[in-house]
């Protein structure tokens, strides 16, 4: 998995994220100038898609007229909700097997008499 490098428009690095959770944390703390620079130029989309988060890209593309802290708040909210939706799906998968690993056809079945 590659890192997303947050930069200012002049190229100075201001943060890095190697996964979606780190990406969310950097959204909270990088300078607004960096956030707006990357968002307005579509820099987030390729990294997110390459790391398996294409659905998040489509949600972020819905943000149009936001600037400054309003943009930061919207991006954070969207990423948080996306992470929650991923967590719910994973929980559903675990529930469907009763939290146990499937063993196949020869599993722990009792022999019929």
VEXDOSE-6539 format. One record per residue: x, y, z of N, C-alpha, C, O, CB in turn; residue number from 1; residue in one letter. Coordinates in Angstrom, 1 decimal. Glycine has a CB too. Layout:
<sites>
+--------+--------+--------+--------+--------+--------+--------+--------+--------+--------+--------+--------+--------+--------+--------+-----+-----+
|     nX |     nY |     nZ |    caX |    caY |    caZ |     cX |     cY |     cZ |     oX |     oY |     oZ |    cbX |    cbY |    cbZ |   n | res |
+--------+--------+--------+--------+--------+--------+--------+--------+--------+--------+--------+--------+--------+--------+--------+-----+-----+
|      X |      Y |      Z |      X |      Y |      Z |      X |      Y |      Z |      X |      Y |      Z |      X |      Y |      Z | NUM |   a |
...
+--------+--------+--------+--------+--------+--------+--------+--------+--------+--------+--------+--------+--------+--------+--------+-----+-----+
</sites>
This chain:
<sites>
+--------+--------+--------+--------+--------+--------+--------+--------+--------+--------+--------+--------+--------+--------+--------+-----+-----+
|     nX |     nY |     nZ |    caX |    caY |    caZ |     cX |     cY |     cZ |     oX |     oY |     oZ |    cbX |    cbY |    cbZ |   n | res |
+--------+--------+--------+--------+--------+--------+--------+--------+--------+--------+--------+--------+--------+--------+--------+-----+-----+
|    0.8 |   -1.2 |    0.0 |    0.0 |    0.0 |    0.0 |    0.9 |    1.2 |    0.0 |    1.8 |    1.3 |    0.8 |   -1.0 |    0.0 |    1.2 |   1 |   x |
|    0.7 |    2.1 |   -0.9 |    1.4 |    3.4 |   -1.0 |    1.0 |    4.4 |    0.0 |   -0.1 |    4.3 |    0.5 |    1.4 |    3.9 |   -2.4 |   2 |   x |
|    1.8 |    5.4 |    0.2 |    1.4 |    6.5 |    1.1 |    0.8 |    7.6 |    0.3 |    1.2 |    7.9 |   -0.8 |    2.6 |    7.0 |    2.0 |   3 |   x |
|   -0.1 |    8.3 |    1.0 |   -0.5 |    9.6 |    0.4 |    0.3 |   10.7 |    1.1 |    0.3 |   10.7 |    2.4 |   -2.1 |    9.8 |    0.6 |   4 |   x |
|    0.9 |   11.5 |    0.4 |    1.7 |   12.6 |    0.9 |    1.0 |   13.9 |    0.8 |    0.8 |   14.4 |   -0.3 |    3.1 |   12.7 |    0.2 |   5 |   x |
|    0.7 |   14.5 |    1.9 |    0.0 |   15.8 |    1.9 |    1.1 |   16.9 |    1.7 |    2.1 |   16.9 |    2.4 |   -0.8 |   16.1 |    3.2 |   6 |   x |
|    0.8 |   17.8 |    0.8 |    1.8 |   18.8 |    0.5 |    1.1 |   20.2 |    0.4 |   -0.1 |   20.2 |    0.2 |    2.6 |   18.5 |   -0.8 |   7 |   x |
|    1.8 |   21.2 |    0.6 |    1.3 |   22.6 |    0.3 |    1.5 |   22.8 |   -1.2 |    2.2 |   22.1 |   -1.9 |    2.0 |   23.7 |    1.1 |   8 |   x |
|    0.8 |   23.8 |   -1.8 |    1.0 |   24.0 |   -3.2 |    2.4 |   24.3 |   -3.7 |    2.8 |   24.0 |   -4.8 |    0.1 |   25.2 |   -3.6 |   9 |   x |
|    3.3 |   24.7 |   -2.7 |    4.7 |   25.0 |   -3.1 |    5.5 |   23.7 |   -3.0 |    6.7 |   23.7 |   -3.3 |    5.3 |   26.0 |   -2.2 |  10 |   x |
|    4.9 |   22.5 |   -2.7 |    5.6 |   21.3 |   -2.6 |    6.1 |   20.8 |   -1.3 |    6.5 |   19.7 |   -1.1 |    6.7 |   21.3 |   -3.5 |  11 |   x |
|    6.0 |   21.7 |   -0.3 |    6.5 |   21.3 |    1.1 |    5.5 |   20.2 |    1.6 |    4.3 |   20.3 |    1.6 |    6.5 |   22.5 |    2.0 |  12 |   x |
|    6.1 |   19.1 |    2.2 |    5.4 |   18.0 |    2.8 |    4.8 |   18.5 |    4.2 |    5.6 |   19.1 |    5.0 |    6.2 |   16.8 |    2.9 |  13 |   x |
|    3.6 |   18.1 |    4.4 |    3.0 |   18.5 |    5.7 |    2.3 |   17.3 |    6.4 |    1.8 |   17.4 |    7.5 |    1.9 |   19.6 |    5.5 |  14 |   x |
|    2.4 |   16.1 |    5.8 |    1.8 |   14.9 |    6.4 |    1.8 |   13.7 |    5.5 |    1.9 |   13.9 |    4.3 |    0.4 |   15.2 |    6.9 |  15 |   x |
|    1.7 |   12.5 |    6.1 |    1.6 |   11.3 |    5.3 |    0.5 |   10.4 |    5.9 |    0.3 |   10.4 |    7.1 |    3.0 |   10.6 |    5.3 |  16 |   x |
|   -0.1 |    9.6 |    5.0 |   -1.0 |    8.6 |    5.4 |   -0.8 |    7.3 |    4.7 |   -0.7 |    7.3 |    3.4 |   -2.5 |    9.1 |    5.2 |  17 |   x |
|   -0.7 |    6.2 |    5.4 |   -0.4 |    4.9 |    4.7 |   -1.7 |    4.0 |    4.7 |   -1.7 |    3.0 |    4.1 |    0.7 |    4.2 |    5.4 |  18 |   x |
|   -2.7 |    4.5 |    5.4 |   -4.0 |    3.7 |    5.3 |   -5.1 |    4.7 |    5.5 |   -4.9 |    5.9 |    5.8 |   -4.0 |    2.6 |    6.4 |  19 |   x |
|   -6.4 |    4.2 |    5.4 |   -7.5 |    5.1 |    5.5 |   -7.7 |    5.7 |    6.9 |   -8.2 |    6.9 |    7.0 |   -8.8 |    4.3 |    5.1 |  20 |   x |
|   -7.3 |    5.0 |    7.9 |   -7.4 |    5.6 |    9.3 |   -6.4 |    6.7 |    9.5 |   -6.8 |    7.8 |   10.0 |   -7.2 |    4.5 |   10.3 |  21 |   x |
|   -5.2 |    6.6 |    9.0 |   -4.3 |    7.7 |    9.0 |   -4.7 |    8.8 |    8.1 |   -4.5 |   10.0 |    8.5 |   -2.9 |    7.2 |    8.6 |  22 |   x |
|   -5.3 |    8.5 |    7.0 |   -5.8 |    9.5 |    6.1 |   -6.8 |   10.4 |    6.9 |   -6.8 |   11.7 |    6.8 |   -6.4 |    8.9 |    4.8 |  23 |   x |
|   -7.7 |    9.8 |    7.6 |   -8.7 |   10.5 |    8.4 |   -8.0 |   11.4 |    9.4 |   -8.4 |   12.6 |    9.5 |   -9.7 |    9.6 |    9.1 |  24 |   x |
|   -7.0 |   10.9 |   10.1 |   -6.3 |   11.7 |   11.1 |   -5.6 |   12.9 |   10.4 |   -5.6 |   14.0 |   11.0 |   -5.3 |   10.8 |   11.8 |  25 |   x |
|   -5.0 |   12.7 |    9.3 |   -4.3 |   13.8 |    8.6 |   -5.3 |   14.9 |    8.1 |   -5.0 |   16.1 |    8.2 |   -3.5 |   13.3 |    7.4 |  26 |   x |
|   -6.5 |   14.4 |    7.7 |   -7.6 |   15.4 |    7.3 |   -7.9 |   16.4 |    8.5 |   -8.2 |   17.6 |    8.3 |   -8.9 |   14.7 |    6.9 |  27 |   x |
|   -7.8 |   15.9 |    9.7 |   -8.1 |   16.7 |   10.9 |   -7.0 |   17.7 |   11.2 |   -7.2 |   18.7 |   11.8 |   -8.3 |   15.8 |   12.1 |  28 |   x |
|   -5.7 |   17.5 |   10.7 |   -4.6 |   18.3 |   11.2 |   -3.8 |   19.0 |   10.1 |   -3.1 |   20.0 |   10.5 |   -3.7 |   17.5 |   12.0 |  29 |   x |
|   -3.9 |   18.6 |    8.9 |   -3.0 |   19.3 |    7.9 |   -3.6 |   20.7 |    7.7 |   -4.7 |   21.0 |    7.9 |   -3.0 |   18.5 |    6.5 |  30 |   x |
|   -2.7 |   21.6 |    7.2 |   -3.2 |   23.0 |    6.9 |   -4.3 |   23.0 |    5.9 |   -4.3 |   22.2 |    5.0 |   -2.0 |   23.9 |    6.5 |  31 |   x |
|   -5.2 |   23.9 |    6.0 |   -6.3 |   24.0 |    5.1 |   -5.8 |   24.2 |    3.7 |   -6.4 |   23.7 |    2.7 |   -7.2 |   25.2 |    5.5 |  32 |   x |
|   -4.7 |   24.9 |    3.5 |   -4.2 |   25.2 |    2.2 |   -3.8 |   23.9 |    1.5 |   -4.1 |   23.7 |    0.3 |   -2.9 |   26.1 |    2.3 |  33 |   x |
|   -3.3 |   22.9 |    2.2 |   -3.0 |   21.6 |    1.7 |   -4.2 |   20.8 |    1.4 |   -4.3 |   20.2 |    0.3 |   -2.1 |   20.8 |    2.7 |  34 |   x |
|   -5.2 |   20.8 |    2.3 |   -6.4 |   20.1 |    2.1 |   -7.1 |   20.6 |    0.8 |   -7.6 |   19.8 |    0.0 |   -7.3 |   20.3 |    3.3 |  35 |   x |
|   -7.3 |   21.9 |    0.7 |   -8.0 |   22.5 |   -0.5 |   -7.2 |   22.2 |   -1.8 |   -7.8 |   21.9 |   -2.8 |   -8.2 |   24.0 |   -0.3 |  36 |   x |
|   -5.9 |   22.3 |   -1.7 |   -5.0 |   22.0 |   -2.9 |   -5.2 |   20.6 |   -3.4 |   -5.5 |   20.4 |   -4.6 |   -3.5 |   22.2 |   -2.5 |  37 |   x |
|   -5.2 |   19.6 |   -2.5 |   -5.3 |   18.2 |   -3.0 |   -6.8 |   17.9 |   -3.4 |   -7.0 |   17.3 |   -4.4 |   -4.9 |   17.3 |   -1.9 |  38 |   x |
|   -7.7 |   18.4 |   -2.7 |   -9.1 |   18.2 |   -3.0 |   -9.5 |   18.8 |   -4.3 |  -10.1 |   18.1 |   -5.2 |  -10.1 |   18.7 |   -1.9 |  39 |   x |
|   -9.2 |   20.0 |   -4.5 |   -9.6 |   20.8 |   -5.8 |   -8.9 |   20.2 |   -7.0 |   -9.4 |   20.3 |   -8.1 |   -9.3 |   22.3 |   -5.6 |  40 |   x |
|   -7.7 |   19.6 |   -6.8 |   -7.0 |   19.0 |   -8.0 |   -7.2 |   17.5 |   -8.1 |   -6.5 |   16.9 |   -8.9 |   -5.5 |   19.3 |   -7.8 |  41 |   x |
|   -8.1 |   16.9 |   -7.4 |   -8.4 |   15.5 |   -7.5 |   -7.3 |   14.6 |   -7.1 |   -7.2 |   13.5 |   -7.7 |   -8.8 |   15.3 |   -8.9 |  42 |   x |
|   -6.4 |   15.0 |   -6.2 |   -5.3 |   14.1 |   -5.8 |   -5.7 |   13.0 |   -4.9 |   -5.0 |   11.9 |   -4.9 |   -4.3 |   15.0 |   -5.1 |  43 |   x |
|   -6.8 |   13.1 |   -4.2 |   -7.2 |   12.0 |   -3.3 |   -7.7 |   10.8 |   -4.0 |   -7.4 |    9.6 |   -3.6 |   -8.3 |   12.5 |   -2.3 |  44 |   x |
|   -8.4 |   11.0 |   -5.1 |   -9.1 |    9.9 |   -5.8 |   -8.2 |    8.7 |   -6.2 |   -8.5 |    7.6 |   -5.9 |   -9.8 |   10.4 |   -7.0 |  45 |   x |
|   -7.1 |    9.0 |   -6.9 |   -6.3 |    7.9 |   -7.4 |   -5.7 |    7.1 |   -6.2 |   -5.7 |    5.8 |   -6.3 |   -5.1 |    8.4 |   -8.2 |  46 |   x |
|   -5.3 |    7.7 |   -5.1 |   -4.8 |    7.0 |   -4.0 |   -5.9 |    6.2 |   -3.3 |   -5.6 |    5.0 |   -2.9 |   -4.2 |    8.0 |   -2.9 |  47 |   x |
|   -7.0 |    6.8 |   -3.1 |   -8.1 |    6.0 |   -2.5 |   -8.5 |    4.8 |   -3.3 |   -8.7 |    3.7 |   -2.8 |   -9.3 |    6.9 |   -2.3 |  48 |   x |
|   -8.6 |    5.0 |   -4.7 |   -9.0 |    3.9 |   -5.5 |   -7.9 |    2.8 |   -5.5 |   -8.3 |    1.6 |   -5.4 |   -9.2 |    4.4 |   -7.0 |  49 |   x |
|   -6.7 |    3.2 |   -5.6 |   -5.6 |    2.2 |   -5.5 |   -5.6 |    1.4 |   -4.2 |   -5.0 |    0.3 |   -4.2 |   -4.2 |    2.9 |   -5.7 |  50 |   x |
|   -6.1 |    2.0 |   -3.2 |   -6.1 |    1.3 |   -1.9 |   -7.5 |    0.7 |   -1.5 |   -7.8 |    0.4 |   -0.4 |   -5.7 |    2.3 |   -0.8 |  51 |   x |
|   -8.3 |    0.5 |   -2.6 |   -9.6 |   -0.2 |   -2.4 |  -10.7 |    0.6 |   -1.8 |  -11.7 |    0.0 |   -1.3 |   -9.4 |   -1.3 |   -1.5 |  52 |   x |
|  -10.7 |    1.9 |   -2.0 |  -11.8 |    2.7 |   -1.4 |  -12.5 |    3.6 |   -2.5 |  -12.7 |    4.7 |   -2.3 |  -11.2 |    3.7 |   -0.3 |  53 |   x |
|  -12.8 |    2.9 |   -3.6 |  -13.4 |    3.6 |   -4.7 |  -14.8 |    4.1 |   -4.4 |  -15.2 |    5.2 |   -4.9 |  -13.6 |    2.6 |   -5.9 |  54 |   x |
|  -15.5 |    3.4 |   -3.5 |  -16.8 |    3.9 |   -3.1 |  -16.7 |    5.2 |   -2.3 |  -17.6 |    6.1 |   -2.4 |  -17.5 |    2.9 |   -2.2 |  55 |   x |
|  -15.6 |    5.4 |   -1.6 |  -15.4 |    6.7 |   -0.9 |  -15.2 |    7.8 |   -1.8 |  -15.6 |    8.9 |   -1.6 |  -14.2 |    6.5 |    0.1 |  56 |   x |
|  -14.5 |    7.5 |   -2.9 |  -14.3 |    8.6 |   -3.9 |  -15.6 |    9.1 |   -4.5 |  -15.8 |   10.3 |   -4.6 |  -13.4 |    8.0 |   -5.1 |  57 |   x |
|  -16.5 |    8.2 |   -4.8 |  -17.8 |    8.7 |   -5.3 |  -18.6 |    9.6 |   -4.2 |  -19.3 |   10.5 |   -4.6 |  -18.7 |    7.5 |   -5.7 |  58 |   x |
|  -18.4 |    9.3 |   -3.0 |  -19.0 |   10.1 |   -1.9 |  -18.3 |   11.5 |   -1.8 |  -19.0 |   12.5 |   -1.6 |  -18.9 |    9.4 |   -0.6 |  59 |   x |
|  -17.0 |   11.5 |   -1.9 |  -16.3 |   12.7 |   -1.8 |  -16.6 |   13.6 |   -3.0 |  -16.5 |   14.9 |   -2.9 |  -14.8 |   12.5 |   -1.8 |  60 |   x |
|  -16.8 |   13.0 |   -4.2 |  -17.2 |   13.8 |   -5.4 |  -18.5 |   14.6 |   -5.2 |  -18.7 |   15.5 |   -6.0 |  -17.2 |   12.9 |   -6.6 |  61 |   x |
|  -19.3 |   14.3 |   -4.3 |  -20.5 |   15.0 |   -4.0 |  -20.3 |   16.4 |   -3.4 |  -21.2 |   17.2 |   -3.4 |  -21.5 |   14.2 |   -3.2 |  62 |   x |
|  -19.1 |   16.5 |   -2.8 |  -18.8 |   17.8 |   -2.2 |  -18.4 |   18.8 |   -3.3 |  -17.5 |   18.6 |   -4.0 |  -17.6 |   17.7 |   -1.1 |  63 |   x |
|  -19.1 |   19.9 |   -3.3 |  -18.9 |   20.9 |   -4.4 |  -18.4 |   22.2 |   -3.9 |  -17.3 |   22.6 |   -4.1 |  -20.1 |   21.0 |   -5.3 |  64 |   x |
|  -19.4 |   22.9 |   -3.2 |  -19.1 |   24.3 |   -2.8 |  -18.8 |   24.4 |   -1.3 |  -19.5 |   24.9 |   -0.5 |  -20.3 |   25.2 |   -3.1 |  65 |   x |
|  -17.6 |   23.9 |   -1.0 |  -17.2 |   24.0 |    0.4 |  -15.7 |   24.5 |    0.4 |  -14.9 |   24.1 |   -0.4 |  -17.3 |   22.6 |    1.1 |  66 |   x |
|  -15.4 |   25.3 |    1.4 |  -14.1 |   25.9 |    1.5 |  -13.7 |   26.0 |    3.0 |  -14.6 |   25.9 |    3.9 |  -14.1 |   27.3 |    0.9 |  67 |   x |
|  -12.4 |   26.1 |    3.2 |  -11.9 |   26.2 |    4.6 |  -12.3 |   25.1 |    5.5 |  -12.4 |   24.0 |    5.1 |  -12.4 |   27.6 |    5.1 |  68 |   x |
|  -12.7 |   25.5 |    6.7 |  -13.0 |   24.6 |    7.8 |  -14.3 |   23.8 |    7.4 |  -14.5 |   22.7 |    7.8 |  -13.2 |   25.3 |    9.1 |  69 |   x |
|  -15.2 |   24.4 |    6.6 |  -16.4 |   23.7 |    6.1 |  -16.0 |   22.5 |    5.3 |  -16.6 |   21.5 |    5.4 |  -17.3 |   24.7 |    5.3 |  70 |   x |
|  -15.0 |   22.7 |    4.4 |  -14.5 |   21.6 |    3.6 |  -13.9 |   20.5 |    4.5 |  -14.2 |   19.3 |    4.3 |  -13.5 |   22.1 |    2.6 |  71 |   x |
|  -13.1 |   20.9 |    5.4 |  -12.5 |   19.9 |    6.3 |  -13.5 |   19.1 |    7.0 |  -13.5 |   17.9 |    7.1 |  -11.5 |   20.7 |    7.3 |  72 |   x |
|  -14.5 |   19.8 |    7.6 |  -15.6 |   19.1 |    8.3 |  -16.4 |   18.1 |    7.5 |  -16.7 |   17.0 |    7.9 |  -16.6 |   20.2 |    8.9 |  73 |   x |
|  -16.7 |   18.6 |    6.2 |  -17.4 |   17.7 |    5.3 |  -16.6 |   16.4 |    5.0 |  -17.1 |   15.3 |    5.0 |  -17.8 |   18.4 |    4.0 |  74 |   x |
|  -15.3 |   16.6 |    4.7 |  -14.5 |   15.5 |    4.3 |  -14.3 |   14.5 |    5.5 |  -14.4 |   13.3 |    5.3 |  -13.1 |   16.0 |    3.8 |  75 |   x |
|  -14.1 |   15.1 |    6.7 |  -14.0 |   14.2 |    7.9 |  -15.3 |   13.4 |    8.1 |  -15.2 |   12.2 |    8.3 |  -13.7 |   15.1 |    9.1 |  76 |   x |
|  -16.4 |   14.1 |    8.0 |  -17.7 |   13.4 |    8.2 |  -17.9 |   12.3 |    7.2 |  -18.4 |   11.2 |    7.6 |  -18.8 |   14.4 |    8.1 |  77 |   x |
|  -17.6 |   12.5 |    5.9 |  -17.8 |   11.5 |    4.9 |  -16.9 |   10.3 |    5.1 |  -17.3 |    9.2 |    5.0 |  -17.5 |   12.2 |    3.5 |  78 |   x |
|  -15.6 |   10.6 |    5.5 |  -14.7 |    9.5 |    5.7 |  -15.1 |    8.7 |    6.9 |  -15.0 |    7.5 |    6.9 |  -13.2 |   10.0 |    5.8 |  79 |   x |
|  -15.5 |    9.4 |    8.0 |  -16.0 |    8.7 |    9.2 |  -17.1 |    7.8 |    8.9 |  -17.2 |    6.6 |    9.3 |  -16.3 |    9.7 |   10.3 |  80 |   x |
|  -18.1 |    8.3 |    8.2 |  -19.3 |    7.5 |    7.8 |  -19.0 |    6.3 |    7.0 |  -19.5 |    5.3 |    7.1 |  -20.3 |    8.4 |    7.1 |  81 |   x |
|  -18.0 |    6.5 |    6.1 |  -17.6 |    5.5 |    5.2 |  -16.9 |    4.3 |    6.0 |  -17.2 |    3.2 |    5.8 |  -16.5 |    6.0 |    4.2 |  82 |   x |
|  -16.1 |    4.7 |    7.0 |  -15.5 |    3.7 |    7.9 |  -16.5 |    3.0 |    8.7 |  -16.3 |    1.8 |    8.9 |  -14.4 |    4.4 |    8.8 |  83 |   x |
|  -17.5 |    3.7 |    9.2 |  -18.6 |    3.0 |    9.9 |  -19.3 |    2.0 |    9.0 |  -19.6 |    0.9 |    9.4 |  -19.6 |    4.1 |   10.5 |  84 |   x |
|  -19.6 |    2.4 |    7.8 |  -20.3 |    1.5 |    6.8 |  -19.4 |    0.2 |    6.6 |  -20.0 |   -0.9 |    6.4 |  -20.6 |    2.2 |    5.5 |  85 |   x |
|  -18.1 |    0.4 |    6.5 |  -17.2 |   -0.8 |    6.3 |  -17.3 |   -1.7 |    7.6 |  -17.4 |   -2.9 |    7.4 |  -15.8 |   -0.3 |    6.0 |  86 |   x |
|  -17.3 |   -1.1 |    8.7 |  -17.4 |   -1.8 |   10.0 |  -18.6 |   -2.6 |   10.1 |  -18.6 |   -3.7 |   10.5 |  -17.2 |   -0.9 |   11.1 |  87 |   x |
|  -19.8 |   -2.0 |    9.7 |  -21.1 |   -2.7 |    9.7 |  -21.1 |   -3.9 |    8.8 |  -21.6 |   -5.0 |    9.2 |  -22.2 |   -1.7 |    9.4 |  88 |   x |
|  -20.5 |   -3.8 |    7.6 |  -20.5 |   -4.9 |    6.7 |  -19.7 |   -6.0 |    7.3 |  -20.1 |   -7.2 |    7.2 |  -19.9 |   -4.4 |    5.3 |  89 |   x |
|  -18.5 |   -5.7 |    7.9 |  -17.7 |   -6.7 |    8.4 |  -18.4 |   -7.4 |    9.6 |  -18.2 |   -8.7 |    9.7 |  -16.3 |   -6.2 |    8.9 |  90 |   x |
|  -19.1 |   -6.7 |   10.4 |  -19.8 |   -7.3 |   11.5 |  -20.9 |   -8.3 |   11.0 |  -21.1 |   -9.4 |   11.5 |  -20.5 |   -6.3 |   12.4 |  91 |   x |
|  -21.6 |   -7.9 |    9.9 |  -22.6 |   -8.7 |    9.3 |  -22.0 |  -10.0 |    8.8 |  -22.6 |  -11.1 |    9.0 |  -23.3 |   -8.0 |    8.2 |  92 |   x |
|  -20.9 |  -10.0 |    8.2 |  -20.2 |  -11.2 |    7.7 |  -19.9 |  -12.1 |    8.9 |  -20.1 |  -13.3 |    8.8 |  -18.9 |  -10.9 |    6.9 |  93 |   x |
|  -19.4 |  -11.6 |   10.0 |  -19.1 |  -12.4 |   11.1 |  -20.3 |  -13.0 |   11.7 |  -20.3 |  -14.2 |   12.1 |  -18.3 |  -11.6 |   12.2 |  94 |   x |
|  -21.4 |  -12.3 |   11.8 |  -22.7 |  -12.8 |   12.3 |  -23.2 |  -13.9 |   11.5 |  -23.7 |  -14.9 |   12.0 |  -23.7 |  -11.7 |   12.4 |  95 |   x |
|  -23.0 |  -13.9 |   10.2 |  -23.6 |  -14.9 |    9.3 |  -23.0 |  -16.3 |    9.6 |  -23.6 |  -17.3 |    9.2 |  -23.4 |  -14.5 |    7.9 |  96 |   x |
|  -21.8 |  -16.3 |   10.1 |  -21.2 |  -17.6 |   10.4 |  -21.2 |  -17.8 |   11.9 |  -20.5 |  -18.8 |   12.4 |  -19.7 |  -17.7 |    9.9 |  97 |   x |
|  -21.9 |  -17.0 |   12.6 |  -22.0 |  -17.2 |   14.1 |  -20.6 |  -16.8 |   14.8 |  -20.4 |  -17.3 |   15.9 |  -22.4 |  -18.6 |   14.4 |  98 |   x |
|  -19.8 |  -16.1 |   14.1 |  -18.5 |  -15.7 |   14.7 |  -17.5 |  -16.8 |   14.6 |  -16.4 |  -16.7 |   15.0 |  -18.7 |  -15.3 |   16.1 |  99 |   x |
|  -17.9 |  -17.9 |   13.9 |  -16.9 |  -19.0 |   13.8 |  -16.4 |  -19.2 |   12.4 |  -17.1 |  -18.7 |   11.5 |  -17.6 |  -20.4 |   14.3 | 100 |   x |
|  -15.3 |  -19.8 |   12.3 |  -14.8 |  -20.0 |   10.9 |  -15.5 |  -21.2 |   10.4 |  -15.8 |  -22.2 |   11.1 |  -13.2 |  -20.3 |   11.0 | 101 |   x |
|  -15.9 |  -21.2 |    9.1 |  -16.5 |  -22.3 |    8.5 |  -15.5 |  -23.4 |    8.3 |  -14.4 |  -23.2 |    8.0 |  -17.2 |  -21.9 |    7.1 | 102 |   x |
|  -16.0 |  -24.6 |    8.5 |  -15.1 |  -25.8 |    8.4 |  -15.3 |  -26.6 |    7.2 |  -14.5 |  -27.6 |    7.0 |  -15.3 |  -26.6 |    9.6 | 103 |   x |
|  -16.3 |  -26.4 |    6.4 |  -16.5 |  -27.2 |    5.2 |  -17.4 |  -28.3 |    5.4 |  -18.1 |  -28.4 |    6.5 |  -15.1 |  -27.7 |    4.7 | 104 |   x |
|  -17.5 |  -29.2 |    4.5 |  -18.5 |  -30.3 |    4.6 |  -18.2 |  -31.4 |    5.6 |  -19.1 |  -32.1 |    6.1 |  -18.7 |  -30.9 |    3.2 | 105 |   x |
|  -16.9 |  -31.5 |    6.0 |  -16.5 |  -32.5 |    6.9 |  -16.4 |  -32.0 |    8.3 |  -15.8 |  -32.6 |    9.2 |  -15.3 |  -33.2 |    6.5 | 106 |   x |
|  -16.9 |  -30.8 |    8.6 |  -16.7 |  -30.1 |    9.9 |  -17.1 |  -30.9 |   11.1 |  -16.7 |  -32.1 |   11.2 |  -17.6 |  -28.9 |    9.8 | 107 |   x |
|  -17.7 |  -30.3 |   12.0 |  -18.0 |  -30.9 |   13.3 |  -19.4 |  -31.6 |   13.4 |  -20.0 |  -31.6 |   14.4 |  -17.9 |  -29.9 |   14.4 | 108 |   x |
|  -19.8 |  -32.1 |   12.3 |  -21.2 |  -32.7 |   12.3 |  -21.2 |  -34.1 |   13.0 |  -20.2 |  -34.8 |   12.8 |  -21.7 |  -32.9 |   10.8 | 109 |   x |
|  -22.2 |  -34.3 |   13.7 |  -22.4 |  -35.6 |   14.3 |  -22.9 |  -36.6 |   13.3 |  -23.7 |  -36.3 |   12.4 |  -23.3 |  -35.6 |   15.6 | 110 |   x |
|  -22.4 |  -37.8 |   13.4 |  -22.9 |  -38.9 |   12.5 |  -24.3 |  -39.3 |   12.8 |  -24.6 |  -39.4 |   14.0 |  -21.9 |  -40.1 |   12.5 | 111 |   x |
|  -25.1 |  -39.5 |   11.8 |  -26.5 |  -39.9 |   12.1 |  -26.4 |  -41.4 |   12.3 |  -25.7 |  -42.1 |   11.6 |  -27.4 |  -39.5 |   10.9 | 112 |   x |
|  -27.3 |  -41.9 |   13.1 |  -27.4 |  -43.4 |   13.4 |  -28.5 |  -44.0 |   12.6 |  -28.7 |  -45.2 |   12.7 |  -27.6 |  -43.6 |   14.9 | 113 |   x |
+--------+--------+--------+--------+--------+--------+--------+--------+--------+--------+--------+--------+--------+--------+--------+-----+-----+
</sites>
